[in-house]
Amino acid sequence: MRAIQPQLFNINSKGDIIQQPVVEIPALNSKSSLDVAFWWFRSHLEQLNRPKNTIASYMYDLAGFEEFVGQKILEKVVSSDVANFLAQSQKKSTRKRRLTSLGAFFKYLIQTEKVLDKDPTDNFYADFIPLKTPVVLDPAEQEAIMDAARHENSRTFLMIYFMLKLGFTRTELLAIQPEHVDATDPALPQVYVAYDDKRWAKKERKVPATAEFTPAFKSYIEEFQPGRKLFEMLPQSVNKLVERVARDAEINKKVTPQSLRDTYAVESARTGSNSSDLLKILGLAPDPRNRMSVDRYIKLAGGAPSSGEIKVTAKGKAV
């Protein structure tokens, strides 16, 4: 890889690049410093159009790693550096995130740039991660939150409908475009879940809605006249909207966008959907952890008693 001449940088504690006067960024090789390698890695991720929050998370962890091990060149980073850095993590989730960030970084150096041939993160695995029992709404609560949403306005009703009745994630909700909705048959409307990033093409799917959806959709379009996106809203604002509507519905439990999607999954299981069906309608990959995840919905739908926390390793094996 040839040297280029962009602005020099520093990475702050949030993983952001701090711009400095223009100097040359050295070419990447096995003797490159960590900060130079981080710059190239970030540039690589940006060229791949990775989500900004993913890039920020990687850079935050990598900056912490450099602060911990000091000014080492790439070929001098060893497994004990990784082990000691991970040992600092007090939470299993933090350790897993840090290992993911370091693993992606060294995979890039080895497989993409080919400046290293050994991965110091090899033989490290994430801790057991518990799958918690989902918080779902009972039928009366579902009716109450839909009524409260309808009372607020057509936008709120439609957003709650997408999450509770169609199982959309918050990310999917905010990505919907008006043309993704097919209401040519008012009695059998459909919504297409689309992803701009081709990595997630397998998550794309068509979701059938009920006749109740069509007048709500048309009313929303007429009243709010959305642009390219059906809903222009920040992710945090979606959380607040759900909390507000749940409060108005006098639901005495914590309700989140995920709670609504979990409720949809349990209701789908009650109508006969099996594990494979749930994976498809939720847009989940058929890996072991996701299968264990949807099995929770089936247990809740059947009223089976919980056997406690389900744990899996990073390799997806149950324990």
N, C-alpha and C positions, 0 to 999 in steps of 0.2 A: 504494500500500500504506500503510495507516494505521500510526501509531506504537502500540506496545504497551508494557507495563510489566512485563517479566520481570526476572530478576536480571542485573546487569551481568556481564561476563565478560572473561577473558583466555584466549588460546589458548597452551598450553605447547608445548614442542618435540615432544611426542608427538601433537599435534593434539587434545588434550583441552581442554574448556572449564573454566576455573577460576572457580568461583562467587564473587561479591562482593556487597556490599550492594545492595539493590534500587534501581534507577534506571530511567528510561525508555529503551527502545531506539528510536532515531529511525527515521522512515519511510525507505524505500529510494528513492534517486534518483541522478541522475548525479553529484551532488556529495557523495555519501556517502563516508565513509572506507572503506578496505579492511576494517578489523576489523568495522565494522557490516555490510558486505556479506557478509562471511564468516559472521556469525551468521545472517543470513537464508538464506544458501545451505545452511548446516548444518540449519536448521529445515526447509527444503524437502526435503532428502534424507531426514531422519527421518520426515517425513510420508509419503514415498513408500516407507517401510520398506526403504530400501537397507541392505545388510549393514553391520554396525558396523565391520568392518575396512576396507571401502571408504570409509566416511565418515572414519574416522581417517586413512587414507592421504591423502585429498584435503586434509583440514585441516592435516596435517603439511606438505605441500608448499606450501599457501597461506600458512601461517605463515612458512615460509622465504622465500617470495616477498616478503611484506610486510617482513620483516627486511632483505631485500636492497635493495628500492626505497625504503623509508622511508614516511613518512606521506603518501601520495598519495591524492587523491580519485579516484574511478573514471574520470571523463572525462579525467584527466591521464595515465592509464596508456597507454603507447604500445608499439609493436612492438619498439623498441630495449630497453625494459625486459625484455621477454620474452626477447629474443635474449641479452642479457647474463646473465640469470638461468640460462638453459639452458646457456650457455657454461661456467658453473661446474661442470657435471656432468662428472665424470671417467669415468663408465661410461655406455654407451649405454642400458642399461636404466633408469638413474636419469633420464636426459634424457627418455626416452619416458614414464616415469611422471609426471614433472613437467609435461610438455606435455599429457598426458591430464587431469591435475588442473586446470590453467589453462584448457584448452579447455572442460571441463565447467562450470567456474565462469562463464566469459564467455558460454557458450551459454545458461546460466540467466538471466543479466542481460539478454541480448538477446531471446531467444525467449519466456521465461516472464514476466519482470518488465517487459521493454520499457523499461528505463531507459538503455540504450545502443543505438547503431545501428551501431557499428563494433567488430569483434573484433580485438584486438591479436595474437591467436594465429594469425590467418589467414596463409597462406603458410609456415607452419612445419610440417615433416613429421618423423616419427620416423626415426631412423637405420636403416640396414639391420639386421635382426634375424636372426641365424643360427638355423636349426632343427637342433638337434643330433641325432645318430644315437641312437635309443632303446636303452636297456640292457634286453635281454630275457633270459628264462630258457630254457635248452634243455630238451628233454623230460625228461631225467634230473633236472634241477634243479626242474622243475615237480612231478615226482612226489615228490622229496625234501621240498620245502617243504609240500606237502599232507600228507605222512606226519607231519612234525614238528608241523604245526598240529593234526592229528587226535590226536596223542599228548598235546598240552597240554590241551585241553578242547574241548567242542562249540562254545563261543562263538568261540574262536580259529579253529577249522576253518571255521566258517560265514563269518566275516569274510574270511578268505583266499579262500574259495570265491567270494564276491561279487566281489572285485577281480580274481582270476586267471581264473575261469571264466565270469564274466558281464560283466566289463569296467566295473564300477562305479568312479566316482571316489570319492575320500575323502569329499567333500561329499555325494554321493548315498548312500554307505554309511551315513552318520550321520543321513540324513533318512528312511531306511526305517522304515515303521510295520508292525506285524504284519499288519494287514489288506491291505497291499500285496502280500502273498504269497498266491497261489492254488495250493494243493496238493490240490484236490479230486480231481484225477487224479494219483495218486502217481507214475505213470510219466511224466507230462508237466506238471510244475509250471511256473508262470510267476511272474515278479516284475514289478510295475508301478513304473516310475521316475516319481515324481510331484514336482512343484515347487509350493510354496505361492505363490511369486511368479509372477504371470501373464506377466511378461516372458519367462520361460523355458519357456513352455508348449510350444514347438516341440522342446524337449529331452526331453519326456515320451515314454515308449515302454514296450512290453511286451517283456520279455526271457525267452526260454524257458530253462529249466534242465534238467538231466539227472535221471534217477531217483535218482542218488546224493544229490541235494540234499534230497529229501523226508524221509528218516529223520534226517538231520543237523538239519534245521529243527525237526522235532518233538521231537527229543532236547533241543535248545537251549531251546525254549519250556518244556518240562517242568522242566528243570534250573534255568534262570535266571529264568523267569517275568517277562519284560520288561514295561515299562509302555507308554506311548504310543509311544515310539521303540523300535525293535528293539534298537539298541545305544546305550546311554548312555555316551559316552566323549568325551574331548576330542580334537580333531584331532591334537595332538602325540602323544597316547597311541597313536593308530593307527599313526603312524610308528614309534614305539618297539616296538609289537607286531610289525610287519612285520620290523624289524631283528632282533628277538630270535628270531623263528621262522626267519629266513634263517640266522642264526648257528647255531641248533640243527640246521639242515639241512646245515650245513657248506658253505654256498654262499660261494665266495670272490669275491664282487663286491658292490657296494653295491646293495641291494634296497630299493625304496621303494614306496608305494602306486601311484605312476605307473608303476614298472617292471612291476608286476603287470598293470595295465591295458594297457600297451604289449604285453606278452606275449600277452594275450588278443586284441589287434588283429592281431598277426602270425599267430597261429594261425587266426584267422578268415580272413585273406587266404590262408593255405595251403589252406583248404578251399574256396576259390573266390570269396570276397567281393571285389568290385571297389571302386573308390573311392566310388561312390554308396552301395553297401551298407554300407561301413565308416562313412561319415558318419551313416547312419541308426542303425546299431546302437550307435554311440558317442554319439549324441545331439549331433552337431556341426552347426553351420550350414554350408550348402554354399557358403562363400565361398572365394576363391582360396587364402588362407593355410591353411585347414583341408584343402583338397584336396591341397595340397602336403604337408601333414603326414601325411595317410593314405597318400599315395603312398610315403612312407618305409617304411610297414609292408609294402606290396606288394613293394617292392624287397628288403626283408629276407626276406620269405616265399619269394621266388623265387631268393634267393641272388645277386641282381645286385650287382655291386661298387658301393660308394658313390662318388658323384661329388664328394664333399666337402660342405661346408656349403651348404645351400640358403638363399638370402637373399631377402627380400621387402621391399618398401617399405611405408609406412603405407597406401598405396593398394592393397596386395595384389598388386603386380606383381613377377614374378620377375626376378632379375638374375643 
